[in-house]
Amino acid sequence: MMDKPKSLYLVKNSSGRTLHVWAASGDQAKRIFCKEYGIRPGDYWCGLSTLTARKLKPEEVKAWEADAEAERATYLFIHGMLEIGAKAYAERGCAV
């Protein structure tokens, strides 16, 4: 049995939270979203039935991949700066 090829989906909830997910189907993308944010898929108020999953077009995937490297670099920079700040705060004898 061959696995279905994965596509990039944009999953959204009703409050506007989004997540880009590589999945074989929209339902699988929604389940990954739920797992990522600790939501029970069967939850009436915020589970699968309340989510939307849109398969991105090839040009949208290329644009997302181009932006992903810059976003990762920004995340790593901010994470590093927060670690430096926490370490300096701890060295001063303050509780973290």
C-alpha positions as CSV (number, residue, x, y, z in Angstrom):
1,M,0.0,0.0,0.0
2,M,1.4,3.4,-1.0
3,D,1.1,6.5,1.1
4,K,-0.9,9.4,-0.3
5,P,1.4,12.3,-1.2
6,K,1.4,15.1,1.3
7,S,0.3,18.6,0.5
8,L,0.6,21.9,2.4
9,Y,-2.6,22.9,4.1
10,L,-3.5,26.1,5.9
11,V,-5.7,25.2,8.9
12,K,-7.6,27.9,10.7
13,N,-9.9,28.0,13.7
14,S,-12.8,30.5,14.3
15,S,-10.6,32.8,16.4
16,G,-8.1,33.3,13.6
17,R,-5.3,31.0,14.8
18,T,-3.5,29.4,11.8
19,L,-1.1,26.6,11.2
20,H,0.6,25.4,8.0
21,V,0.6,21.6,8.0
22,W,2.0,19.0,5.6
23,A,-0.8,16.3,5.4
24,A,-2.3,13.8,3.1
25,S,-5.8,15.3,3.5
26,G,-7.7,18.2,5.0
27,D,-9.0,16.0,7.8
28,Q,-5.5,14.8,8.7
29,A,-4.4,18.5,8.7
30,K,-7.1,19.4,11.1
31,R,-6.2,16.5,13.4
32,I,-2.5,17.7,13.4
33,F,-3.7,21.2,14.3
34,C,-5.7,19.7,17.2
35,K,-2.7,17.7,18.4
36,E,-0.4,20.8,18.2
37,Y,-2.7,22.9,20.3
38,G,-4.0,20.3,22.7
39,I,-7.5,20.2,21.4
40,R,-9.7,17.1,21.5
41,P,-10.8,16.5,17.8
42,G,-14.3,15.6,18.9
43,D,-14.8,18.8,21.0
44,Y,-18.1,20.4,19.9
45,W,-16.8,24.0,20.4
46,C,-13.2,23.9,19.0
47,G,-12.7,20.4,17.5
48,L,-12.5,19.2,13.8
49,S,-16.0,20.5,12.9
50,T,-15.0,24.1,13.7
51,L,-11.7,24.1,11.7
52,T,-11.1,24.9,8.1
53,A,-8.3,23.4,6.1
54,R,-7.4,24.7,2.6
55,K,-4.9,23.0,0.4
56,L,-2.4,25.6,-0.8
57,K,-1.7,26.1,-4.5
58,P,1.9,25.5,-5.8
59,E,2.7,29.2,-6.0
60,E,1.5,29.7,-2.4
61,V,3.7,26.7,-1.2
62,K,6.7,28.3,-2.9
63,A,6.0,31.7,-1.2
64,W,5.5,30.0,2.2
65,E,8.8,28.0,1.8
66,A,10.6,31.2,0.9
67,D,9.3,33.0,4.0
68,A,9.8,30.0,6.3
69,E,13.6,30.4,6.5
70,A,13.4,34.0,7.5
71,E,10.7,33.3,10.1
72,R,12.9,30.5,11.6
73,A,15.9,32.8,11.7
74,T,13.8,35.4,13.5
75,Y,12.5,32.9,16.0
76,L,16.0,31.6,16.8
77,F,17.2,35.2,17.3
78,I,14.4,36.1,19.7
79,H,14.7,32.7,21.5
80,G,18.5,33.4,21.9
81,M,17.9,36.9,23.2
82,L,15.3,35.7,25.8
83,E,17.8,33.0,27.0
84,I,20.5,35.7,27.4
85,G,18.1,37.9,29.4
86,A,17.0,35.0,31.6
87,K,20.6,34.0,32.3
88,A,21.5,37.6,33.2
89,Y,18.5,37.9,35.5
90,A,19.4,34.6,37.2
91,E,23.0,35.6,37.7
92,R,21.8,38.7,39.6
93,G,20.3,36.4,42.1
94,C,16.7,37.0,41.1
95,A,14.3,34.1,41.0
96,V,13.3,33.0,37.5
